[in-house]
């Protein structure tokens, strides 16, 4: 159902129609809603330490494997 057919089938006054159009436009917007990102509080994050689990072999290790 298109926006125009949705609005034409309503018997609301002009003010309510404008509000409905604004709400539908906000919902169907192509732009992402970034309000949560802009209000995010980084101080509430827990500190973690990153541990590298799968390291790449060194050049020496590769040369040793090639020599075998």
Predicted model as a PDB file, atoms N, CA, C, CB and O in Angstrom, pLDDT in the B-factor column:
MODEL        1                                                                  
ATOM      1  N   UNK A   1       0.851  -1.167   0.000  1.00 47.00           N  
ATOM      2  CA  UNK A   1       0.000   0.000   0.000  1.00 47.00           C  
ATOM      3  C   UNK A   1       0.900   1.233   0.000  1.00 47.00           C  
ATOM      4  CB  UNK A   1      -0.970  -0.004   1.224  1.00 47.00           C  
ATOM      5  O   UNK A   1       1.824   1.327   0.808  1.00 47.00           O  
ATOM      6  N   UNK A   2       0.639   2.163  -0.888  1.00 49.00           N  
ATOM      7  CA  UNK A   2       1.457   3.361  -0.966  1.00 49.00           C  
ATOM      8  C   UNK A   2       1.077   4.347   0.119  1.00 49.00           C  
ATOM      9  CB  UNK A   2       1.323   4.009  -2.333  1.00 49.00           C  
ATOM     10  O   UNK A   2       0.020   4.238   0.740  1.00 49.00           O  
ATOM     11  N   UNK A   3       1.961   5.314   0.339  1.00 48.00           N  
ATOM     12  CA  UNK A   3       1.680   6.328   1.350  1.00 48.00           C  
ATOM     13  C   UNK A   3       0.436   7.135   0.994  1.00 48.00           C  
ATOM     14  CB  UNK A   3       2.878   7.259   1.514  1.00 48.00           C  
ATOM     15  O   UNK A   3      -0.383   7.433   1.864  1.00 48.00           O  
ATOM     16  N   UNK A   4       0.293   7.486  -0.275  1.00 48.00           N  
ATOM     17  CA  UNK A   4      -0.840   8.324  -0.670  1.00 48.00           C  
ATOM     18  C   UNK A   4      -2.161   7.601  -0.477  1.00 48.00           C  
ATOM     19  CB  UNK A   4      -0.697   8.759  -2.122  1.00 48.00           C  
ATOM     20  O   UNK A   4      -3.135   8.211  -0.034  1.00 48.00           O  
ATOM     21  N   UNK A   5      -2.217   6.317  -0.797  1.00 46.00           N  
ATOM     22  CA  UNK A   5      -3.473   5.592  -0.608  1.00 46.00           C  
ATOM     23  C   UNK A   5      -3.764   5.401   0.865  1.00 46.00           C  
ATOM     24  CB  UNK A   5      -3.428   4.237  -1.313  1.00 46.00           C  
ATOM     25  O   UNK A   5      -4.927   5.365   1.267  1.00 46.00           O  
ATOM     26  N   UNK A   6      -2.724   5.278   1.678  1.00 48.00           N  
ATOM     27  CA  UNK A   6      -2.917   5.153   3.114  1.00 48.00           C  
ATOM     28  C   UNK A   6      -3.504   6.444   3.674  1.00 48.00           C  
ATOM     29  CB  UNK A   6      -1.587   4.811   3.814  1.00 48.00           C  
ATOM     30  O   UNK A   6      -4.418   6.407   4.497  1.00 48.00           O  
ATOM     31  N   UNK A   7      -2.984   7.576   3.232  1.00 47.00           N  
ATOM     32  CA  UNK A   7      -3.473   8.849   3.743  1.00 47.00           C  
ATOM     33  C   UNK A   7      -4.850   9.200   3.200  1.00 47.00           C  
ATOM     34  CB  UNK A   7      -2.498   9.946   3.405  1.00 47.00           C  
ATOM     35  O   UNK A   7      -5.659   9.778   3.925  1.00 47.00           O  
ATOM     36  N   UNK A   8      -5.140   8.869   1.947  1.00 48.00           N  
ATOM     37  CA  UNK A   8      -6.426   9.205   1.352  1.00 48.00           C  
ATOM     38  C   UNK A   8      -7.568   8.413   1.988  1.00 48.00           C  
ATOM     39  CB  UNK A   8      -6.388   8.951  -0.148  1.00 48.00           C  
ATOM     40  O   UNK A   8      -8.708   8.877   2.008  1.00 48.00           O  
ATOM     41  N   UNK A   9      -7.272   7.241   2.500  1.00 49.00           N  
ATOM     42  CA  UNK A   9      -8.323   6.430   3.095  1.00 49.00           C  
ATOM     43  C   UNK A   9      -8.652   6.882   4.514  1.00 49.00           C  
ATOM     44  CB  UNK A   9      -7.916   4.970   3.099  1.00 49.00           C  
ATOM     45  O   UNK A   9      -9.634   6.423   5.098  1.00 49.00           O  
ATOM     46  N   UNK A  10      -7.844   7.775   5.073  1.00 50.00           N  
ATOM     47  CA  UNK A  10      -8.081   8.257   6.432  1.00 50.00           C  
ATOM     48  C   UNK A  10      -9.021   9.460   6.408  1.00 50.00           C  
ATOM     49  CB  UNK A  10      -6.749   8.627   7.119  1.00 50.00           C  
ATOM     50  O   UNK A  10      -9.036  10.224   5.444  1.00 50.00           O  
ATOM     51  N   UNK A  11      -9.790   9.621   7.456  1.00 53.00           N  
ATOM     52  CA  UNK A  11     -10.671  10.779   7.540  1.00 53.00           C  
ATOM     53  C   UNK A  11     -10.170  11.752   8.600  1.00 53.00           C  
ATOM     54  CB  UNK A  11     -12.111  10.341   7.852  1.00 53.00           C  
ATOM     55  O   UNK A  11     -10.968  12.365   9.309  1.00 53.00           O  
ATOM     56  N   UNK A  12      -8.843  11.897   8.710  1.00 53.00           N  
ATOM     57  CA  UNK A  12      -8.239  12.799   9.688  1.00 53.00           C  
ATOM     58  C   UNK A  12      -8.234  14.219   9.166  1.00 53.00           C  
ATOM     59  CB  UNK A  12      -6.815  12.356  10.029  1.00 53.00           C  
ATOM     60  O   UNK A  12      -8.391  14.450   7.967  1.00 53.00           O  
ATOM     61  N   UNK A  13      -8.052  15.171  10.070  1.00 61.00           N  
ATOM     62  CA  UNK A  13      -7.894  16.552   9.633  1.00 61.00           C  
ATOM     63  C   UNK A  13      -6.465  16.763   9.128  1.00 61.00           C  
ATOM     64  CB  UNK A  13      -8.223  17.541  10.788  1.00 61.00           C  
ATOM     65  O   UNK A  13      -5.633  15.862   9.231  1.00 61.00           O  
ATOM     66  N   UNK A  14      -6.183  17.928   8.592  1.00 60.00           N  
ATOM     67  CA  UNK A  14      -4.902  18.203   7.939  1.00 60.00           C  
ATOM     68  C   UNK A  14      -3.728  18.077   8.902  1.00 60.00           C  
ATOM     69  CB  UNK A  14      -4.915  19.594   7.330  1.00 60.00           C  
ATOM     70  O   UNK A  14      -2.676  17.568   8.514  1.00 60.00           O  
ATOM     71  N   UNK A  15      -3.876  18.520  10.133  1.00 63.00           N  
ATOM     72  CA  UNK A  15      -2.788  18.446  11.114  1.00 63.00           C  
ATOM     73  C   UNK A  15      -2.374  17.020  11.402  1.00 63.00           C  
ATOM     74  CB  UNK A  15      -3.196  19.122  12.402  1.00 63.00           C  
ATOM     75  O   UNK A  15      -1.185  16.711  11.479  1.00 63.00           O  
ATOM     76  N   UNK A  16      -3.351  16.159  11.559  1.00 65.00           N  
ATOM     77  CA  UNK A  16      -3.054  14.752  11.837  1.00 65.00           C  
ATOM     78  C   UNK A  16      -2.439  14.100  10.605  1.00 65.00           C  
ATOM     79  CB  UNK A  16      -4.334  13.993  12.270  1.00 65.00           C  
ATOM     80  O   UNK A  16      -1.536  13.272  10.731  1.00 65.00           O  
ATOM     81  N   UNK A  17      -2.914  14.462   9.416  1.00 67.00           N  
ATOM     82  CA  UNK A  17      -2.336  13.924   8.192  1.00 67.00           C  
ATOM     83  C   UNK A  17      -0.862  14.287   8.080  1.00 67.00           C  
ATOM     84  CB  UNK A  17      -3.099  14.435   6.973  1.00 67.00           C  
ATOM     85  O   UNK A  17      -0.041  13.455   7.695  1.00 67.00           O  
ATOM     86  N   UNK A  18      -0.527  15.534   8.419  1.00 64.00           N  
ATOM     87  CA  UNK A  18       0.876  15.958   8.373  1.00 64.00           C  
ATOM     88  C   UNK A  18       1.714  15.153   9.357  1.00 64.00           C  
ATOM     89  CB  UNK A  18       0.999  17.462   8.681  1.00 64.00           C  
ATOM     90  O   UNK A  18       2.845  14.780   9.046  1.00 64.00           O  
ATOM     91  N   UNK A  19       1.179  14.885  10.525  1.00 67.00           N  
ATOM     92  CA  UNK A  19       1.876  14.088  11.522  1.00 67.00           C  
ATOM     93  C   UNK A  19       2.074  12.660  11.035  1.00 67.00           C  
ATOM     94  CB  UNK A  19       1.109  14.095  12.842  1.00 67.00           C  
ATOM     95  O   UNK A  19       3.145  12.081  11.220  1.00 67.00           O  
ATOM     96  N   UNK A  20       1.055  12.095  10.420  1.00 70.00           N  
ATOM     97  CA  UNK A  20       1.143  10.737   9.875  1.00 70.00           C  
ATOM     98  C   UNK A  20       2.195  10.684   8.777  1.00 70.00           C  
ATOM     99  CB  UNK A  20      -0.229  10.273   9.328  1.00 70.00           C  
ATOM    100  O   UNK A  20       2.987   9.743   8.717  1.00 70.00           O  
ATOM    101  N   UNK A  21       2.207  11.698   7.903  1.00 71.00           N  
ATOM    102  CA  UNK A  21       3.210  11.748   6.833  1.00 71.00           C  
ATOM    103  C   UNK A  21       4.611  11.822   7.427  1.00 71.00           C  
ATOM    104  CB  UNK A  21       2.958  12.958   5.901  1.00 71.00           C  
ATOM    105  O   UNK A  21       5.521  11.137   6.959  1.00 71.00           O  
ATOM    106  N   UNK A  22       4.791  12.644   8.452  1.00 68.00           N  
ATOM    107  CA  UNK A  22       6.099  12.785   9.087  1.00 68.00           C  
ATOM    108  C   UNK A  22       6.545  11.468   9.713  1.00 68.00           C  
ATOM    109  CB  UNK A  22       6.064  13.889  10.149  1.00 68.00           C  
ATOM    110  O   UNK A  22       7.712  11.096   9.598  1.00 68.00           O  
ATOM    111  N   UNK A  23       5.639  10.766  10.368  1.00 68.00           N  
ATOM    112  CA  UNK A  23       5.975   9.481  10.995  1.00 68.00           C  
ATOM    113  C   UNK A  23       6.331   8.438   9.952  1.00 68.00           C  
ATOM    114  CB  UNK A  23       4.812   8.980  11.852  1.00 68.00           C  
ATOM    115  O   UNK A  23       7.307   7.705  10.109  1.00 68.00           O  
ATOM    116  N   UNK A  24       5.542   8.370   8.886  1.00 69.00           N  
ATOM    117  CA  UNK A  24       5.813   7.395   7.822  1.00 69.00           C  
ATOM    118  C   UNK A  24       7.144   7.720   7.153  1.00 69.00           C  
ATOM    119  CB  UNK A  24       4.666   7.384   6.770  1.00 69.00           C  
ATOM    120  O   UNK A  24       7.928   6.819   6.855  1.00 69.00           O  
ATOM    121  N   UNK A  25       7.399   8.995   6.919  1.00 64.00           N  
ATOM    122  CA  UNK A  25       8.657   9.396   6.291  1.00 64.00           C  
ATOM    123  C   UNK A  25       9.842   9.022   7.164  1.00 64.00           C  
ATOM    124  CB  UNK A  25       8.663  10.901   6.013  1.00 64.00           C  
ATOM    125  O   UNK A  25      10.877   8.588   6.657  1.00 64.00           O  
ATOM    126  N   UNK A  26       9.700   9.186   8.472  1.00 62.00           N  
ATOM    127  CA  UNK A  26      10.789   8.834   9.386  1.00 62.00           C  
ATOM    128  C   UNK A  26      11.036   7.335   9.384  1.00 62.00           C  
ATOM    129  CB  UNK A  26      10.474   9.311  10.806  1.00 62.00           C  
ATOM    130  O   UNK A  26      12.185   6.894   9.428  1.00 62.00           O  
ATOM    131  N   UNK A  27       9.967   6.550   9.333  1.00 63.00           N  
ATOM    132  CA  UNK A  27      10.104   5.098   9.338  1.00 63.00           C  
ATOM    133  C   UNK A  27      10.690   4.610   8.018  1.00 63.00           C  
ATOM    134  CB  UNK A  27       8.748   4.431   9.597  1.00 63.00           C  
ATOM    135  O   UNK A  27      11.511   3.692   8.014  1.00 63.00           O  
ATOM    136  N   UNK A  28      10.290   5.196   6.917  1.00 62.00           N  
ATOM    137  CA  UNK A  28      10.693   4.728   5.596  1.00 62.00           C  
ATOM    138  C   UNK A  28      11.926   5.468   5.078  1.00 62.00           C  
ATOM    139  CB  UNK A  28       9.544   4.889   4.617  1.00 62.00           C  
ATOM    140  O   UNK A  28      12.244   5.369   3.893  1.00 62.00           O  
ATOM    141  N   UNK A  29      12.608   6.190   5.920  1.00 63.00           N  
ATOM    142  CA  UNK A  29      13.761   6.967   5.499  1.00 63.00           C  
ATOM    143  C   UNK A  29      14.910   6.056   5.082  1.00 63.00           C  
ATOM    144  CB  UNK A  29      14.207   7.903   6.616  1.00 63.00           C  
ATOM    145  O   UNK A  29      15.096   4.979   5.647  1.00 63.00           O  
ATOM    146  N   UNK A  30      15.679   6.499   4.089  1.00 72.00           N  
ATOM    147  CA  UNK A  30      16.853   5.747   3.657  1.00 72.00           C  
ATOM    148  C   UNK A  30      18.047   6.010   4.563  1.00 72.00           C  
ATOM    149  CB  UNK A  30      17.205   6.099   2.218  1.00 72.00           C  
ATOM    150  O   UNK A  30      19.022   5.258   4.547  1.00 72.00           O  
ATOM    151  N   UNK A  31      17.972   7.060   5.341  1.00 75.00           N  
ATOM    152  CA  UNK A  31      19.079   7.407   6.225  1.00 75.00           C  
ATOM    153  C   UNK A  31      18.967   6.607   7.521  1.00 75.00           C  
ATOM    154  CB  UNK A  31      19.094   8.931   6.522  1.00 75.00           C  
ATOM    155  O   UNK A  31      17.874   6.475   8.071  1.00 75.00           O  
ATOM    156  N   UNK A  32      20.076   6.075   8.011  1.00 75.00           N  
ATOM    157  CA  UNK A  32      20.027   5.309   9.265  1.00 75.00           C  
ATOM    158  C   UNK A  32      19.806   6.235  10.461  1.00 75.00           C  
ATOM    159  CB  UNK A  32      21.329   4.501   9.455  1.00 75.00           C  
ATOM    160  O   UNK A  32      20.186   7.405  10.437  1.00 75.00           O  
ATOM    161  N   UNK A  33      19.198   5.697  11.486  1.00 76.00           N  
ATOM    162  CA  UNK A  33      18.968   6.444  12.724  1.00 76.00           C  
ATOM    163  C   UNK A  33      20.204   6.294  13.595  1.00 76.00           C  
ATOM    164  CB  UNK A  33      17.682   5.940  13.474  1.00 76.00           C  
ATOM    165  O   UNK A  33      20.497   5.198  14.075  1.00 76.00           O  
ATOM    166  N   UNK A  34      20.930   7.382  13.804  1.00 80.00           N  
ATOM    167  CA  UNK A  34      22.182   7.307  14.565  1.00 80.00           C  
ATOM    168  C   UNK A  34      22.060   7.951  15.938  1.00 80.00           C  
ATOM    169  CB  UNK A  34      23.305   7.972  13.790  1.00 80.00           C  
ATOM    170  O   UNK A  34      23.075   8.293  16.545  1.00 80.00           O  
ATOM    171  N   UNK A  35      20.850   8.123  16.440  1.00 81.00           N  
ATOM    172  CA  UNK A  35      20.683   8.761  17.742  1.00 81.00           C  
ATOM    173  C   UNK A  35      21.317   7.929  18.849  1.00 81.00           C  
ATOM    174  CB  UNK A  35      19.202   8.984  18.037  1.00 81.00           C  
ATOM    175  O   UNK A  35      21.891   8.494  19.779  1.00 81.00           O  
ATOM    176  N   UNK A  36      21.232   6.614  18.777  1.00 83.00           N  
ATOM    177  CA  UNK A  36      21.850   5.765  19.798  1.00 83.00           C  
ATOM    178  C   UNK A  36      23.372   5.885  19.768  1.00 83.00           C  
ATOM    179  CB  UNK A  36      21.434   4.301  19.597  1.00 83.00           C  
ATOM    180  O   UNK A  36      24.023   5.837  20.812  1.00 83.00           O  
ATOM    181  N   UNK A  37      23.926   6.039  18.590  1.00 83.00           N  
ATOM    182  CA  UNK A  37      25.377   6.157  18.459  1.00 83.00           C  
ATOM    183  C   UNK A  37      25.865   7.486  19.032  1.00 83.00           C  
ATOM    184  CB  UNK A  37      25.796   6.026  16.986  1.00 83.00           C  
ATOM    185  O   UNK A  37      26.893   7.534  19.707  1.00 83.00           O  
ATOM    186  N   UNK A  38      25.140   8.545  18.767  1.00 85.00           N  
ATOM    187  CA  UNK A  38      25.583   9.861  19.234  1.00 85.00           C  
ATOM    188  C   UNK A  38      25.412  10.027  20.736  1.00 85.00           C  
ATOM    189  CB  UNK A  38      24.820  10.954  18.512  1.00 85.00           C  
ATOM    190  O   UNK A  38      26.100  10.849  21.342  1.00 85.00           O  
ATOM    191  N   UNK A  39      24.512   9.267  21.352  1.00 88.00           N  
ATOM    192  CA  UNK A  39      24.307   9.400  22.798  1.00 88.00           C  
ATOM    193  C   UNK A  39      24.985   8.279  23.582  1.00 88.00           C  
ATOM    194  CB  UNK A  39      22.819   9.417  23.113  1.00 88.00           C  
ATOM    195  O   UNK A  39      24.768   8.158  24.787  1.00 88.00           O  
ATOM    196  N   UNK A  40      25.793   7.467  22.927  1.00 87.00           N  
ATOM    197  CA  UNK A  40      26.449   6.327  23.583  1.00 87.00           C  
ATOM    198  C   UNK A  40      27.496   6.812  24.578  1.00 87.00           C  
ATOM    199  CB  UNK A  40      27.103   5.397  22.537  1.00 87.00           C  
ATOM    200  O   UNK A  40      28.277   7.710  24.265  1.00 87.00           O  
ATOM    201  N   UNK A  41      27.519   6.230  25.768  1.00 89.00           N  
ATOM    202  CA  UNK A  41      28.464   6.613  26.820  1.00 89.00           C  
ATOM    203  C   UNK A  41      29.602   5.600  26.871  1.00 89.00           C  
ATOM    204  CB  UNK A  41      27.754   6.711  28.201  1.00 89.00           C  
ATOM    205  O   UNK A  41      29.428   4.490  27.375  1.00 89.00           O  
ATOM    206  N   UNK A  42      30.768   5.983  26.349  1.00 88.00           N  
ATOM    207  CA  UNK A  42      31.914   5.070  26.302  1.00 88.00           C  
ATOM    208  C   UNK A  42      32.476   4.767  27.679  1.00 88.00           C  
ATOM    209  CB  UNK A  42      33.002   5.649  25.435  1.00 88.00           C  
ATOM    210  O   UNK A  42      33.178   3.770  27.841  1.00 88.00           O  
ATOM    211  N   UNK A  43      32.193   5.589  28.669  1.00 91.00           N  
ATOM    212  CA  UNK A  43      32.740   5.362  30.006  1.00 91.00           C  
ATOM    213  C   UNK A  43      32.121   4.137  30.681  1.00 91.00           C  
ATOM    214  CB  UNK A  43      32.520   6.592  30.873  1.00 91.00           C  
ATOM    215  O   UNK A  43      32.670   3.630  31.658  1.00 91.00           O  
ATOM    216  N   UNK A  44      30.992   3.661  30.173  1.00 91.00           N  
ATOM    217  CA  UNK A  44      30.343   2.484  30.767  1.00 91.00           C  
ATOM    218  C   UNK A  44      30.903   1.165  30.242  1.00 91.00           C  
ATOM    219  CB  UNK A  44      28.855   2.534  30.505  1.00 91.00           C  
ATOM    220  O   UNK A  44      30.500   0.094  30.697  1.00 91.00           O  
ATOM    221  N   UNK A  45      31.828   1.237  29.288  1.00 90.00           N  
ATOM    222  CA  UNK A  45      32.426   0.019  28.750  1.00 90.00           C  
ATOM    223  C   UNK A  45      33.431  -0.565  29.733  1.00 90.00           C  
ATOM    224  CB  UNK A  45      33.103   0.301  27.402  1.00 90.00           C  
ATOM    225  O   UNK A  45      34.108   0.171  30.451  1.00 90.00           O  
ATOM    226  N   UNK A  46      33.523  -1.881  29.761  1.00 92.00           N  
ATOM    227  CA  UNK A  46      34.505  -2.549  30.610  1.00 92.00           C  
ATOM    228  C   UNK A  46      35.845  -2.600  29.889  1.00 92.00           C  
ATOM    229  CB  UNK A  46      34.033  -3.977  30.991  1.00 92.00           C  
ATOM    230  O   UNK A  46      35.896  -2.725  28.666  1.00 92.00           O  
ATOM    231  N   UNK A  47      36.918  -2.503  30.645  1.00 91.00           N  
ATOM    232  CA  UNK A  47      38.252  -2.623  30.072  1.00 91.00           C  
ATOM    233  C   UNK A  47      38.561  -4.098  29.840  1.00 91.00           C  
ATOM    234  CB  UNK A  47      39.320  -1.970  30.998  1.00 91.00           C  
ATOM    235  O   UNK A  47      38.308  -4.932  30.710  1.00 91.00           O  
ATOM    236  N   UNK A  48      39.100  -4.417  28.686  1.00 91.00           N  
ATOM    237  CA  UNK A  48      39.493  -5.791  28.375  1.00 91.00           C  
ATOM    238  C   UNK A  48      40.893  -5.776  27.793  1.00 91.00           C  
ATOM    239  CB  UNK A  48      38.490  -6.459  27.389  1.00 91.00           C  
ATOM    240  O   UNK A  48      41.356  -4.771  27.252  1.00 91.00           O  
ATOM    241  N   UNK A  49      41.542  -6.895  27.917  1.00 91.00           N  
ATOM    242  CA  UNK A  49      42.868  -7.043  27.321  1.00 91.00           C  
ATOM    243  C   UNK A  49      42.763  -8.010  26.164  1.00 91.00           C  
ATOM    244  CB  UNK A  49      43.914  -7.533  28.364  1.00 91.00           C  
ATOM    245  O   UNK A  49      42.245  -9.118  26.308  1.00 91.00           O  
ATOM    246  N   UNK A  50      43.254  -7.585  25.025  1.00 88.00           N  
ATOM    247  CA  UNK A  50      43.212  -8.422  23.836  1.00 88.00           C  
ATOM    248  C   UNK A  50      44.391  -9.381  23.854  1.00 88.00           C  
ATOM    249  CB  UNK A  50      43.224  -7.561  22.551  1.00 88.00           C  
ATOM    250  O   UNK A  50      45.531  -8.982  24.092  1.00 88.00           O  
ATOM    251  N   UNK A  51      44.103 -10.646  23.602  1.00 86.00           N  
ATOM    252  CA  UNK A  51      45.156 -11.656  23.523  1.00 86.00           C  
ATOM    253  C   UNK A  51      45.139 -12.246  22.128  1.00 86.00           C  
ATOM    254  CB  UNK A  51      44.970 -12.766  24.604  1.00 86.00           C  
ATOM    255  O   UNK A  51      44.109 -12.725  21.655  1.00 86.00           O  
ATOM    256  N   UNK A  52      46.285 -12.209  21.476  1.00 81.00           N  
ATOM    257  CA  UNK A  52      46.378 -12.762  20.135  1.00 81.00           C  
ATOM    258  C   UNK A  52      46.487 -14.278  20.242  1.00 81.00           C  
ATOM    259  CB  UNK A  52      47.592 -12.166  19.362  1.00 81.00           C  
ATOM    260  O   UNK A  52      47.399 -14.797  20.885  1.00 81.00           O  
ATOM    261  N   UNK A  53      45.564 -14.976  19.618  1.00 85.00           N  
ATOM    262  CA  UNK A  53      45.510 -16.428  19.753  1.00 85.00           C  
ATOM    263  C   UNK A  53      46.185 -17.152  18.598  1.00 85.00           C  
ATOM    264  CB  UNK A  53      44.080 -16.878  19.860  1.00 85.00           C  
ATOM    265  O   UNK A  53      46.816 -18.189  18.805  1.00 85.00           O  
ATOM    266  N   UNK A  54      46.062 -16.627  17.397  1.00 83.00           N  
ATOM    267  CA  UNK A  54      46.590 -17.321  16.239  1.00 83.00           C  
ATOM    268  C   UNK A  54      47.586 -16.399  15.537  1.00 83.00           C  
ATOM    269  CB  UNK A  54      45.445 -17.757  15.274  1.00 83.00           C  
ATOM    270  O   UNK A  54      47.224 -15.648  14.631  1.00 83.00           O  
ATOM    271  N   UNK A  55      48.822 -16.467  15.960  1.00 82.00           N  
ATOM    272  CA  UNK A  55      49.825 -15.576  15.384  1.00 82.00           C  
ATOM    273  C   UNK A  55      50.321 -16.130  14.059  1.00 82.00           C  
ATOM    274  CB  UNK A  55      51.000 -15.378  16.355  1.00 82.00           C  
ATOM    275  O   UNK A  55      50.312 -17.340  13.834  1.00 82.00           O  
ATOM    276  N   UNK A  56      50.746 -15.243  13.199  1.00 89.00           N  
ATOM    277  CA  UNK A  56      51.316 -15.661  11.923  1.00 89.00           C  
ATOM    278  C   UNK A  56      52.746 -16.131  12.145  1.00 89.00           C  
ATOM    279  CB  UNK A  56      51.270 -14.506  10.885  1.00 89.00           C  
ATOM    280  O   UNK A  56      53.427 -15.625  13.038  1.00 89.00           O  
ATOM    281  N   UNK A  57      53.211 -17.084  11.355  1.00 90.00           N  
ATOM    282  CA  UNK A  57      54.584 -17.559  11.526  1.00 90.00           C  
ATOM    283  C   UNK A  57      55.579 -16.467  11.121  1.00 90.00           C  
ATOM    284  CB  UNK A  57      54.823 -18.841  10.693  1.00 90.00           C  
ATOM    285  O   UNK A  57      55.310 -15.650  10.240  1.00 90.00           O  
ATOM    286  N   UNK A  58      56.715 -16.480  11.779  1.00 92.00           N  
ATOM    287  CA  UNK A  58      57.760 -15.515  11.450  1.00 92.00           C  
ATOM    288  C   UNK A  58      58.454 -15.948  10.158  1.00 92.00           C  
ATOM    289  CB  UNK A  58      58.788 -15.385  12.617  1.00 92.00           C  
ATOM    290  O   UNK A  58      58.258 -17.065   9.678  1.00 92.00           O  
ATOM    291  N   UNK A  59      59.253 -15.063   9.617  1.00 93.00           N  
ATOM    292  CA  UNK A  59      59.987 -15.366   8.391  1.00 93.00           C  
ATOM    293  C   UNK A  59      60.943 -16.541   8.612  1.00 93.00           C  
ATOM    294  CB  UNK A  59      60.766 -14.125   7.909  1.00 93.00           C  
ATOM    295  O   UNK A  59      61.134 -17.382   7.733  1.00 93.00           O  
ATOM    296  N   UNK A  60      61.532 -16.576   9.796  1.00 93.00           N  
ATOM    297  CA  UNK A  60      62.465 -17.667  10.119  1.00 93.00           C  
ATOM    298  C   UNK A  60      61.730 -19.013  10.174  1.00 93.00           C  
ATOM    299  CB  UNK A  60      63.174 -17.390  11.472  1.00 93.00           C  
ATOM    300  O   UNK A  60      62.252 -20.021   9.698  1.00 93.00           O  
ATOM    301  N   UNK A  61      60.552 -19.034  10.738  1.00 92.00           N  
ATOM    302  CA  UNK A  61      59.774 -20.271  10.838  1.00 92.00           C  
ATOM    303  C   UNK A  61      59.398 -20.761   9.442  1.00 92.00           C  
ATOM    304  CB  UNK A  61      58.501 -20.054  11.697  1.00 92.00           C  
ATOM    305  O   UNK A  61      59.440 -21.963   9.180  1.00 92.00           O  
ATOM    306  N   UNK A  62      59.042 -19.868   8.567  1.00 93.00           N  
ATOM    307  CA  UNK A  62      58.686 -20.241   7.197  1.00 93.00           C  
ATOM    308  C   UNK A  62      59.905 -20.825   6.490  1.00 93.00           C  
ATOM    309  CB  UNK A  62      58.139 -19.017   6.415  1.00 93.00           C  
ATOM    310  O   UNK A  62      59.793 -21.836   5.797  1.00 93.00           O  
ATOM    311  N   UNK A  63      61.049 -20.206   6.657  1.00 94.00           N  
ATOM    312  CA  UNK A  63      62.281 -20.712   6.030  1.00 94.00           C  
ATOM    313  C   UNK A  63      62.629 -22.096   6.573  1.00 94.00           C  
ATOM    314  CB  UNK A  63      63.458 -19.733   6.271  1.00 94.00           C  
ATOM    315  O   UNK A  63      63.076 -22.956   5.814  1.00 94.00           O  
ATOM    316  N   UNK A  64      62.433 -22.326   7.876  1.00 93.00           N  
ATOM    317  CA  UNK A  64      62.722 -23.631   8.464  1.00 93.00           C  
ATOM    318  C   UNK A  64      61.775 -24.693   7.891  1.00 93.00           C  
ATOM    319  CB  UNK A  64      62.600 -23.569  10.006  1.00 93.00           C  
ATOM    320  O   UNK A  64      62.206 -25.816   7.631  1.00 93.00           O  
ATOM    321  N   UNK A  65      60.515 -24.363   7.694  1.00 92.00           N  
ATOM    322  CA  UNK A  65      59.560 -25.307   7.136  1.00 92.00           C  
ATOM    323  C   UNK A  65      59.875 -25.625   5.680  1.00 92.00           C  
ATOM    324  CB  UNK A  65      58.150 -24.758   7.256  1.00 92.00           C  
ATOM    325  O   UNK A  65      59.704 -26.760   5.234  1.00 92.00           O  
ATOM    326  N   UNK A  66      60.337 -24.618   4.942  1.00 92.00           N  
ATOM    327  CA  UNK A  66      60.711 -24.858   3.538  1.00 92.00           C  
ATOM    328  C   UNK A  66      61.926 -25.759   3.437  1.00 92.00           C  
ATOM    329  CB  UNK A  66      60.990 -23.535   2.822  1.00 92.00           C  
ATOM    330  O   UNK A  66      62.033 -26.550   2.500  1.00 92.00           O  
ATOM    331  N   UNK A  67      62.844 -25.651   4.389  1.00 91.00           N  
ATOM    332  CA  UNK A  67      64.077 -26.439   4.361  1.00 91.00           C  
ATOM    333  C   UNK A  67      63.824 -27.918   4.678  1.00 91.00           C  
ATOM    334  CB  UNK A  67      65.085 -25.863   5.354  1.00 91.00           C  
ATOM    335  O   UNK A  67      64.660 -28.754   4.335  1.00 91.00           O  
ATOM    336  N   UNK A  68      62.742 -28.258   5.295  1.00 82.00           N  
ATOM    337  CA  UNK A  68      62.478 -29.661   5.666  1.00 82.00           C  
ATOM    338  C   UNK A  68      62.143 -30.509   4.497  1.00 82.00           C  
ATOM    339  CB  UNK A  68      61.370 -29.748   6.651  1.00 82.00           C  
ATOM    340  O   UNK A  68      61.897 -31.705   4.652  1.00 82.00           O  
TER     341      UNK A  68                                                      
ENDMDL                                                                          
END                                                                             
